[in-house]
Amino acid sequence: MRRFASSLLSFIALLSVLPSAWSYDEIRFLEPLRLQGVAKPAALAASRTRLYLIDQKKSQLHILERDGTVVKVAGRAGSSRDAFEKPEGVAVGDDGTVFVADTGNSRIQVLDADGAALESFGAKGSEPGRLRSPEGVAVGGYDRVFVADTGNNRVSVFTREGIYLYSFGEKGSEAGQLKTPTRLFVDPADYVYVLDSGNGRIQKFDPAGKAVKEFPLQGTDFSLDAYGFLYSLDPKAGKVRETTPEGAQPGAFGSKGSGPGQFKNPSAIAIGPDGAIHVLDAGNSRIQRIELTHKDKKAPLAPSMASRLLVAGPVQLVRLKAAALAASADRLFAYLPEAGQFAAVGADGETAFRFGRKTGKDPAATVGSEGFAFSEKHGLFVADTRGDKLQRFTSSGVFVSSLAEAEGFFDSKKKEGRVREPRGVAINEKGTVYVADTGNRRVDAFSPDGAFLFGFGPQVGPYELLEPVGVAWDPAGFVYVLDRKLKKVLKCEPSGGFVLAWAEPGSQPGQLEDPVAIAFDGMSYVYVADAGAKRVAVFHRDDGRWVTNFFAEGKDDRGLEDPAGLAIQGERLWVADREKGKILGFRLRPLAAPPAVSTSAAEGVVQVSWKPSADPWVARYRVLRGSVAGGAWEHVGTVAKPPFKDSNVTAGEGYRYRVAAEARTGDVGPASEPVLVLVPESFNRAPVELGSVEIGNLLPANYKWYLKNAVGKAVVVNNVNLPFQNVKLSFRLKDFMDFATETVIPKLEPKGKVELPLMATLNNRILEVTEETPIQAEFTVTYFEGGKAQTVSIAKPLRVYSRNAILWDEPQRINAFITSNDTPVLEFSKKVRHEAPAPSRAAGALAPALLEAARLWHAAGEAGIRFQASPNNPFETMSEDPAFPVDYTQFPRETLKRKSGECDDVATLLASLFEGANVRAALLDYPGHIALMFDTGEAEREAAGLPEEEMIRYEGTWWVPLEPTLVGSGFAQAHRHALTAYREMDKQGRVKILDPRKAVAAFEPVTMPSSDWSAATPDPALVAKKVEADAADFAQRRYALLKAGLESRLASKPGDTETINRLGLLELDLDRLEDAEKRFQEALAADPEDAAAVNNLGSLAFVRGRLPEALERFQKAAALDPDDAGIWLNLAKAAGKLGDAAKVSEYGKKAVELASEADRPRFETAVQTLAKGATP
């Protein structure tokens, strides 16, 4: 990753100021982060670990670590899923989710912490739920996203997945009105602070969207800290101005300029969770970081104690056009007005059965219903709105009876017990049926068998019912009545006595435009379908306070067009949308308020207590624990009711606890404020001690790995309320560490503890361990008390495994056993190569690495090396054991000496021999087996000399696999066997390549102890004979491969002299001299001045011993192409054979002069050899 450039000199500027003039105790300007590649920085957000910066001009999001490291630059200009159009705002949630105000596209883009696009919401428009050029976004509590809807002069609120909830604000300059809002923040208590740019102020709104305070603004951006202090940017003055929660402005810091603590055109400000202030200092191309110590900041803002409700989804869609809904535990019932039928929908969303009809004069016909209710015991009660009657059906749809219907011509529909245009229906647990008798402007109550019980209305308390359209029953003993014209909900006693009313006409939060249906969730909330506002409004059952809205008008399934019916089915909200022809199912997400927590501790147990929530949605409580110093919170338990007892605590240690309520849906509300508790300490303890020590057993072969990786950890604990300076921990493994490792803790805080890694510098004696050996690790803590050194020492047992031990939890550990520089192994490799006779022309034409690998393979086989499986712990069993037991692997020198080993032993020996000969090798890790492969060093298939399907492409070159268990057999046979195994494993995705040159960073090869032993090398003639046999096989395969390709090229390009010459050289490689000559002559016939053909004929004459002819042809070739260094070298070779030293010098000098820079060393060596009278 690249970094923002930063100064070589890190600095911290301290500004000490007078308390009378300033409210800060101290301001510290930390080292700034330099910006690179940012054209127009516009917005900034800070999480616990990262910074998020908006480049408005490039339409990009820069993600930075807190030290300035660039993690990613996301986005580009455009309107696609991963693009922005001149974005202006950014915010980050507690979980790292990033929200970008994509201003030009009038939407909010949602990304993960690493910048990957997740989703977006919003579309251009002025209707509720739509956005127009939003410039700001903020993440509030309870998983809500607040948007500064700049072009619409309002704030819009959404769920995190983009479901519209509500808006507040309108264009104007009065309190609560907005003009070009650009930035906003939400505090822990759910108050919203909005930068009302057009009115030059910051407005503070309560959780319901009501303006409660305003602050004067001198600047372009602001941020809010955990204490409610506002920090705004004043670019003209180059200052950051502070405003207290009460509105006072005690001071400012900064000035115009480029030095520490100065700003030049600051464009954005952000405050991280740790309280650090970050200023986007655009004119100086940097981010300045400031830490404040402030005497007036005593306690952070308390969180909101109100419960919240959200929805997610839709999680289910039912494609039915319904006018009314009712739900049982396992079925949803819907009235379908066009068919005049009721549909019973199962949990899978499919219609289980239908019943009813709308035609006919008998009582079973439903003319048209706008409301009905279901009871598990009594079945369905239907309001036949157009038929002026009620109907009862069984739960299976069988008609039972008709009731509340006028009888005869002279029977009035206004009479008690008769209904006119009935709509909403509700049934209580006793079977009482409540009906919104709309035409009679009252609510009627009937028994299950149809007997009239009572009615109430039109007058209900201070209100007169005008158009009651819905009723809902609350098992707590209340009836909720929805009046469409009053645009209110009335809460009544079961007999109709007035209790409370809420809502009023309008489109703002808590208001209703055209309410048509009502439902109660049986827990806490009353839901109203508002057909005018195309939304669902939610109120609390206790006091009628507005809780939230869901949805806005929209054609997608997260919006509504014509909401007609509501039903609550457990944790699901169903909305019937007639215009869409769908019933939409959403998951309810109740988020309970945090409880007030207290703690106590005694006898090693902490008790966390709180008052149980009265919210029926709450099912259990989650308890979180953190350290006094801060950091991450740990979930330590879940209980159904208080208290919670935590016995997993340490005496003398302090802890913080928080509690969050979890709903029966599994949704977890915000956690309570942290509460601190100190666990009483025990007596007779040293002031400083080792609290715990963890140390693992040692693998000698990985002794170099331990230089960078701890062998364990130790915790040094301060048991008293005094700090200790320069506390030292010494750690030593006797016999295996020449010196103890010492770590100094500069300051051990009161009651503090520090975890230290145990680093071990092991000596080579650890490689002398040949069997598992128990040893002691010695630990000593030294501290000073009263000016005198005090020590506390302990010993811990551990085991040192055999030097051959290995664990297969990390297969790359095998790299420690690839010892190509070990003297016996390297000498064997060098001697085999040195004693090898010159290869035949066919063998010499092969890729050099292929020939070298074959030579070392056969040398190992002739030396007697053979595969031998372990009878007790075979590799295939040990390497695949999920418990990763200790296995044992030989070092290559041991395999050379013992002349046998398992597959991993033979593979590491061969890899070491190859690497010692500069042939790159890698191991192929299969389940239960290890093979190897070597690098031909060739990027082109033709140069490697084998068909593509017989090699492995790795890191840009072609590699040849070998089966190590076949050592002693043919090289070609080992290649074919390994190739088959590789193809099968690769097809299954079960191949891991263990590359020594990559693994060395973690597992460096062992430096073996010196040894006088050396391995005898086999008879070079025997090795050469087998190499030549394999070389003949590979040469024929190379010949067939290259010839087919060249002939195909020649067929498409007849007379191409380059191709013809290459065909001739291919024949020459196999000593087919006549065939080679025919090809060279063919090339010369095609082009009499082809220097390459003339040169090749000269080479052929040279091979046949016809030196004068060779010299003549080389001279002619040089005349045709005087700049070809190779021709001049051939002239020098011919002159050397003819004994003309002067010409050797002349031609050789010319060849070196013409050679490329890369080839020049090779040419110089060849010419020097010729000058000595030999043929290179």
Secondary structure, DSSP 8 states (H G I E B T S, - for coil): --B----SS---EEE---TTT-SEEEEEE---EE--S-S-EEEEEE-SSEEEEEETTTTEEEEEETTSBEEEEE--BSSSTT-BSS--EEEE-TTS-EEEEEGGGTEEEEE-TTS-EEEEE--BSSSTT-BSS--EEEEETTTEEEEEEGGGTEEEEEETT--EEEEE--BSSSTT-BSSEEEEEE-TTS-EEEEEGGGTEEEEE-TTS-EEEEEE--SS-EEE-TTS-EEEEETTTTEEEEE-TTS---EEE-EESSSTTEESSEEEEEE-TT--EEEEEGGGTEEEEEEEEETT--S------S-EEEEEEEEEEE----SEEEE-SS-EEEEETTTTEEEEE-TTSSEEEEE--S-SSSTT--S-EEEEEEETTTEEEEEETTTTEEEEE-TTS-EEEEES---STT--TTSTT--SSEEEEEE-TT--EEEEEGGGTEEEEE-TTS-EEEEE-SEETTEE-S-EEEEEEETTTEEEEEETTTTEEEEE-TT--EEEEE-EESSSTTEESSEEEEEE-SSSEEEEEETTTTEEEEEETTT--EEEEE--B-SSTTSBS-EEEEEEETTEEEEEETTTTEEEEEEEEEE-----EEEEEETTEEEEEE-----TTEEEEEEEEEETTEEEEEEEEEESSS-EEE----TT-EEEEEEEEEETTS-B------EEEE----SS--SEEEEEEEE--B-GGGTTGGGTS-SEEEEEEE-SSS-EEEEEEEEEETTT-SS-EEEEEEEE-TT-EEEEEE-----GGGGG--S-EEEEEEEEEEEEETTEEEEEEEEEEEEE--TTEE-TTSGGGGGGG--TTSHHHHHHHHHHHHH-----HHHHTS-HHHHHHHHHHHHHHHTT-EE---SSS-HHHHTT-TT---EE---HHHHHHHSEE-HHHHHHHHHHHHHHTT--EEEEEETTEEEEEEE---SSHHHHTS-GGGSEEETTEEEEEE-GGGTTS-HHHHHHHHHHHHHHHHHTT--EEE-HHHHTTTS--------S-------HHHHHHHHHHHHHHHHHHHHHHHHHHHHHHHHHSTT-HHHHHHHHHHHHHTT-HHHHHHHHHHHHHH-TT-HHHHHHHHHHHHHHT-HHHHHHHHHHHHHH-TT-HHHHHHHHHHHHHTT-HHHHHHHHHHHHHHS-TTTHHHHHHHHHHHHTT---
